[in-house]
Amino acid sequence: MKKVLIVLAFFCTLFLVRGSSAQRRDSDVMLNIEDANYGIFEGDAPYDEVKMLKHIRLERFYLILPRVMREHNIDMWIHVIRPWSWGGTDPLRYEFGSKSGVFIFTDRGDDRIERVVFQGRVQDPGAYDIVRGRSEFINQENYEIMDYVKENPDKVLESELHLRFLGLGDFVAERDPKRIAVNYMETLSFPEGSETFTMALTDGISYTDYVQISKALGDKYAKRMVSAEHVILDYLSRRVAAEVVLYGSLRAQGGRSRSFGNIVPGVTTLGDIRGGSVVNKDGNERSGDNYVIQRGDFISGWQGSAYVLRKGETDLPWYIKKFWDDDKKIREILRRNIKVGPTAGETLKLLARKLEEAGFVYTDYQEYNKYVDHPEKTQVHLDMHAEGKGILAPRFSSMGPKWHWNVKIQLFHTFAVEYMTYMRVPEWDRANNFTGQQLSGFKHDGMVVTGRGGEVPYPNQSDTIHIIQ
Amino acid sequence: MNRLLILLALLCVPFLAWGAQGQLQEPEASRELMNLIRIEKFEMILPQVMRDNEIDMWIYVMRGKDLLNFELGDNPGIYVFTDRGSGSIERAVFGGRIDRELYDFHGAESGIPQFVAERDPKRIALNYTERQSGYNTISEEDRTKLLEALGNKYSKRVVPGDKLTADFLAGRGMAEIALYGRLLMISTEIIEREFEKIVPGVTALNEISGNVFLRDPDGNEENNTGYVVQRGDLIGLLDGASMMDFSEHNGGIAYVLREGETDLPPEVKRIWEHALVTREIFRKNIKAGPTGAETLEILIDELEKAGYVYIDRDQYDTDADPEKTQVHIDFHALGRIVSQEEAPRISPSGWGRDLKIPLYHTFTFEYMIHMPVPEWGRGKHLYICIHDGVMVTERGVEFPAPPIQGIHIIR
């Protein structure tokens, strides 16, 4: 017995080490990667996430980078991730696999884009053609620069600041780009508009960096600099197939239906069924673990809903049936009318029109409006923002900055099917002094846009209603 | 002491599960995911393939275990799909039981003639074929009865449904793509794990799981035999992962270092370079639209332009230019198990060569490289097989999961 226990303890210790290292793997990719990817990579992946993330980076360089640069007529893209921020707010730290560096992408005319890390370190040097390139001068604690200064006293610069982009001018001149995109902001709104709170988006370099890059490039090439803001957003908003795999597979366990089998009206509490919220027979919302479930309650939650029949009822009341039918119609409208090509704003207009044509009221506000011309119609609000990356654009929504709407829908765009519905229930309104009581719903599922339209990559939150006798 | 050990063991049990989970986890086939794949296939694939094949109605008679049990359902019955001109296809079942989440209409088998007449289809596909195929699934008795029931007018409109079935199975929704990618990643991890087991001079090929093989410089193959792995061997391994009706298999290559070697020898590095160069040729020249056979011709042309010799069998051609590296291709479908064989195929052989490559087709870059090594003597060559899962998109070929990264070194 003792031997068995010793062996068991030994193996368990082994698994303990392996288990904990398996859990740590995603954070090895890069500290704060979750922020950079809007939470998509936080799942419990049953495979090596580090390899997958590196693979996605390469696929994006291969498939997306040339397209974005050519569509924006950019010959060279210089992206500076400032070292003192440690990449904490740079939107491309995952894309480039670094928290500090000067990244230079040059369209040299063949099928691919030359990828160079001029200064800085990257996690995945194999993704680049040149790492550190011709510049040894990363910082002044570097032995190479100390040696260089000793060996070349005549070449010592006036200011240490000039070391920041030393060598960049020659590098750029050799490639002679006509238009050079650099990560500063020119027309777009400030990062707060993104709602992610974590990233500077297109507002990358400082004034000092701008001045130093201009000096390093020299007058001829400095004049060719343009803002990279739309290049950055376009690069972030596009997806490769491997990202659809990650998006779909990490969330594939969602949508599990929940069991409501043991509910006894008047006895079972919300706490007994692991939470949720309730709308009672008069349309009033109840929540909290101690709430005792009553007849006529409609229980809703992420993993399914249930209705507790009232005395004499044999089926769902009309308002729940209608609410569910409406929901199916809304989903179908969304799915059938989202395509690759138009902007998010154009798509929102189309969706609003299609919803109105189908008998709904589209509303810009995330709340019930009892003063509309047709209060009997179900009201729908949309906020279908991008998912999987740190930006919410393209965004089919009345909310957010304008550029969220102006971004075009690209192949494999992954987004949240987030919408709210509000349906008037006259009996509830009467029971509550006509205060505008309604049945409301909130959905937040996933979708990917393909050449065929909107497709569902992982199970939606359950739309099954359990009837409790 | 015993108590302490018991406590330690108990405390470690949760970590045991945690650690095992961290290692490798076959995805669970949840009912929700399976239903989603079915529904997406009905919604996204079926309308397209019915229109591509100019079919107004597809009748599929199922009497038990069937190729399409996963897609249509396990229940015996007559499944009828009708293109009524709207965006989606009407889905009906006659006889048996139905899954109400998947079907719009359920009736008795006797109701079929009226149902068909009301819809007045011009072309009706039925699950039979006029050529050798596994899609010939209707019995003669059922076929005769059904044609009689349809009457003269509609029975004349019945055509073989094999191509429609193949196209339907070959189509992939995005939930299926996500699953495909997951399985590819899992199979890659399985392969790496198997390579880790190899001890030169001790491990025999048949002790390694999967399809494991190696060839000597004359092309003689050891395949899952008792051959004991030796230093200097270049080993290929195909292994897969599956979930219910879905499976993938990937390939890996390992080289066993000789005494004194610290890296791959030059000829092994050279053959790997050929693997990458040819991969780029394939990636750039495969599109959705042409048939497998047409695509093969394009690839042969491009390979030859790049200085390779294409061979139509996986065997070194001693009559070919001895300076040139030879390449064999068998890009068969991956994904649904039943559609890996009778599906679009870019290959010199196989049933699906004449099928068009559909958008989002999932298949394998399976190609074999036979590289002459002149310093070993005339006709002597090195052999590797690459086997990576890919898919066709509007942009060409994409890797939904990381492809083989290099040749695994066994020390």
Boltz contact constraints between the chains, C-beta under 6 A:
constraints:
  - contact:
      token1: [A, 5]
      token2: [B, 5]
      max_distance: 6.0
  - contact:
      token1: [A, 5]
      token2: [B, 9]
      max_distance: 6.0
  - contact:
      token1: [A, 8]
      token2: [B, 9]
      max_distance: 6.0
  - contact:
      token1: [A, 9]
      token2: [B, 5]
      max_distance: 6.0
  - contact:
      token1: [A, 9]
      token2: [B, 8]
      max_distance: 6.0
  - contact:
      token1: [A, 9]
      token2: [B, 9]
      max_distance: 6.0
  - contact:
      token1: [A, 12]
      token2: [B, 12]
      max_distance: 6.0
  - contact:
      token1: [A, 12]
      token2: [B, 16]
      max_distance: 6.0
  - contact:
      token1: [A, 15]
      token2: [B, 15]
      max_distance: 6.0
  - contact:
      token1: [A, 15]
      token2: [B, 16]
      max_distance: 6.0
  - contact:
      token1: [A, 15]
      token2: [B, 19]
      max_distance: 6.0
  - contact:
      token1: [A, 16]
      token2: [B, 15]
      max_distance: 6.0
  - contact:
      token1: [A, 18]
      token2: [B, 19]
      max_distance: 6.0
  - contact:
      token1: [A, 19]
      token2: [B, 15]
      max_distance: 6.0
  - contact:
      token1: [A, 19]
      token2: [B, 18]
      max_distance: 6.0
  - contact:
      token1: [A, 19]
      token2: [B, 19]
      max_distance: 6.0
  - contact:
      token1: [A, 19]
      token2: [B, 22]
      max_distance: 6.0
  - contact:
      token1: [A, 22]
      token2: [B, 22]
      max_distance: 6.0
  - contact:
      token1: [A, 46]
      token2: [B, 25]
      max_distance: 6.0
  - contact:
      token1: [A, 47]
      token2: [B, 185]
      max_distance: 6.0
  - contact:
      token1: [A, 47]
      token2: [B, 186]
      max_distance: 6.0
  - contact:
      token1: [A, 51]
      token2: [B, 402]
      max_distance: 6.0
  - contact:
      token1: [A, 55]
      token2: [B, 402]
      max_distance: 6.0
  - contact:
      token1: [A, 63]
      token2: [B, 395]
      max_distance: 6.0
  - contact:
      token1: [A, 240]
      token2: [B, 398]
      max_distance: 6.0
  - contact:
      token1: [A, 241]
      token2: [B, 391]
      max_distance: 6.0
  - contact:
      token1: [A, 241]
      token2: [B, 393]
      max_distance: 6.0
  - contact:
      token1: [A, 241]
      token2: [B, 398]
      max_distance: 6.0
  - contact:
      token1: [A, 241]
      token2: [B, 400]
      max_distance: 6.0
  - contact:
      token1: [A, 242]
      token2: [B, 400]
      max_distance: 6.0
  - contact:
      token1: [A, 244]
      token2: [B, 174]
      max_distance: 6.0
  - contact:
      token1: [A, 244]
      token2: [B, 177]
      max_distance: 6.0
  - contact:
      token1: [A, 245]
      token2: [B, 178]
      max_distance: 6.0
  - contact:
      token1: [A, 245]
      token2: [B, 181]
      max_distance: 6.0
  - contact:
      token1: [A, 245]
      token2: [B, 400]
      max_distance: 6.0
  - contact:
      token1: [A, 248]
      token2: [B, 178]
      max_distance: 6.0
  - contact:
      token1: [A, 249]
      token2: [B, 178]
      max_distance: 6.0
  - contact:
      token1: [A, 249]
      token2: [B, 182]
      max_distance: 6.0
  - contact:
      token1: [A, 252]
      token2: [B, 33]
      max_distance: 6.0
  - contact:
      token1: [A, 255]
      token2: [B, 32]
      max_distance: 6.0
  - contact:
      token1: [A, 336]
      token2: [B, 87]
      max_distance: 6.0
  - contact:
      token1: [A, 411]
      token2: [B, 394]
      max_distance: 6.0
  - contact:
      token1: [A, 448]
      token2: [B, 174]
      max_distance: 6.0
  - contact:
      token1: [A, 451]
      token2: [B, 359]
      max_distance: 6.0
  - contact:
      token1: [A, 451]
      token2: [B, 394]
      max_distance: 6.0
  - contact:
      token1: [A, 452]
      token2: [B, 44]
      max_distance: 6.0
  - contact:
      token1: [A, 455]
      token2: [B, 44]
      max_distance: 6.0
  - contact:
      token1: [A, 455]
      token2: [B, 173]
      max_distance: 6.0
  - contact:
      token1: [A, 455]
      token2: [B, 174]
      max_distance: 6.0
  - contact:
      token1: [A, 457]
      token2: [B, 174]
      max_distance: 6.0
  - contact:
      token1: [A, 457]
      token2: [B, 175]
      max_distance: 6.0
  - contact:
      token1: [A, 457]
      token2: [B, 178]
      max_distance: 6.0
  - contact:
      token1: [A, 459]
      token2: [B, 32]
      max_distance: 6.0
  - contact:
      token1: [A, 459]
      token2: [B, 33]
      max_distance: 6.0
  - contact:
      token1: [A, 459]
      token2: [B, 36]
      max_distance: 6.0
